[in-house]
């Protein structure tokens, strides 16, 4: 069976995994929504609506209201790959969110996660 491209997977399924990862480490869904909103420009209400929709993960990022220009400050490795070296812009945005949630789960202060 061929592996499904992450961009074609349902947003609701992947987002729930990000929330679960953060909650397992004592962080909250609101914090995941906050870092996701910082990166993409979505409001918590829009995120909740997207979780009830059939939108794919790729379309979620392609339709983002405003990718934060400071996202280029997100550096480091996620899944063994340096996020700043990912050439495909869509995959880089996806990994930026992975990195933000990873930092959240590791207890990093919100101000540092949001590159303030």
C-alpha positions as CSV (number, residue, x, y, z in Angstrom):
1,X,0.0,0.0,0.0
2,X,1.5,3.4,-1.0
3,X,2.3,5.8,1.8
4,X,0.0,8.8,1.9
5,X,1.5,12.2,1.4
6,X,1.2,14.2,4.6
7,X,-0.3,17.1,2.6
8,X,-3.2,14.9,1.6
9,X,-4.0,13.7,5.1
10,X,-6.9,15.2,7.0
11,X,-6.1,18.3,9.0
12,X,-8.3,17.2,11.9
13,X,-6.4,13.9,12.3
14,X,-2.9,15.5,12.3
15,X,-3.9,18.5,14.4
16,X,-5.4,16.2,17.1
17,X,-2.0,14.4,17.2
18,X,-0.2,17.7,17.7
19,X,-2.6,18.7,20.5
20,X,-2.1,15.2,22.1
21,X,1.7,15.5,22.0
22,X,1.5,18.9,23.8
23,X,-1.1,17.8,26.4
24,X,1.0,14.7,27.2
25,X,3.7,17.0,28.3
26,X,1.4,19.2,30.4
27,X,0.7,22.0,27.8
28,X,-2.8,22.9,26.6
29,X,-4.8,22.9,23.4
30,X,-5.1,26.7,23.8
31,X,-1.3,26.9,23.6
32,X,-1.2,24.7,20.5
33,X,-3.9,26.9,19.0
34,X,-1.8,30.0,19.9
35,X,1.4,28.8,18.2
36,X,-0.6,27.6,15.2
37,X,-2.3,31.0,15.0
38,X,1.0,32.7,15.3
39,X,2.4,30.7,12.4
40,X,-0.6,30.7,10.1
41,X,-2.9,33.7,11.0
42,X,-5.8,31.4,11.9
43,X,-8.0,32.3,14.9
44,X,-8.9,29.7,17.5
45,X,-12.4,29.7,16.1
46,X,-11.2,29.1,12.6
47,X,-9.0,26.2,13.8
48,X,-12.0,24.7,15.6
49,X,-14.1,25.0,12.4
50,X,-11.3,23.4,10.3
51,X,-11.2,20.4,12.7
52,X,-14.8,19.8,11.8
53,X,-14.2,20.1,8.1
54,X,-12.7,17.7,5.5
55,X,-9.8,20.0,4.7
56,X,-6.4,18.4,4.0
57,X,-3.3,19.3,5.9
58,X,-1.7,20.8,2.7
59,X,-4.8,22.9,2.0
60,X,-4.8,24.1,5.6
61,X,-1.4,25.7,5.0
62,X,-2.1,26.8,1.4
63,X,-5.2,28.7,2.6
64,X,-3.5,30.2,5.7
65,X,-4.6,33.8,6.2
66,X,-1.1,35.1,7.0
67,X,2.1,33.1,7.3
68,X,4.1,34.9,10.0
69,X,7.2,36.6,8.4
70,X,9.1,35.7,11.5
71,X,8.7,32.0,10.8
72,X,12.2,32.1,9.2
73,X,13.5,32.5,12.7
74,X,12.4,28.9,13.4
75,X,15.5,26.8,13.1
76,X,16.7,23.4,14.3
77,X,15.9,19.7,13.6
78,X,12.6,18.0,13.4
79,X,12.5,14.3,12.5
80,X,16.3,14.5,11.8
81,X,15.9,17.3,9.2
82,X,16.9,21.0,9.7
83,X,13.7,22.9,9.1
84,X,15.5,25.9,7.5
85,X,17.0,23.6,4.8
86,X,13.7,22.2,3.6
87,X,13.3,23.4,0.0
88,X,9.6,22.8,-0.6
89,X,7.8,25.9,1.0
90,X,4.7,23.9,1.9
91,X,6.7,21.1,3.6
92,X,8.8,23.8,5.4
93,X,5.6,25.4,6.8
94,X,4.4,22.0,7.9
95,X,7.7,21.3,9.7
96,X,7.7,24.8,11.2
97,X,4.4,23.9,13.0
98,X,5.9,20.5,14.1
99,X,8.9,22.4,15.5
100,X,6.8,24.9,17.4
101,X,4.7,22.1,19.0
102,X,7.9,20.2,19.8
103,X,9.3,23.3,21.6
104,X,5.9,23.7,23.4
105,X,6.0,20.0,24.5
106,X,9.6,20.4,25.7
107,X,8.5,23.2,28.1
108,X,10.0,26.2,26.2
109,X,8.4,29.5,27.3
110,X,5.8,30.9,24.9
111,X,7.6,34.1,24.4
112,X,10.6,32.2,23.0
113,X,8.5,29.9,20.9
114,X,6.8,32.9,19.3
115,X,10.2,34.4,18.6
116,X,9.5,37.5,20.7
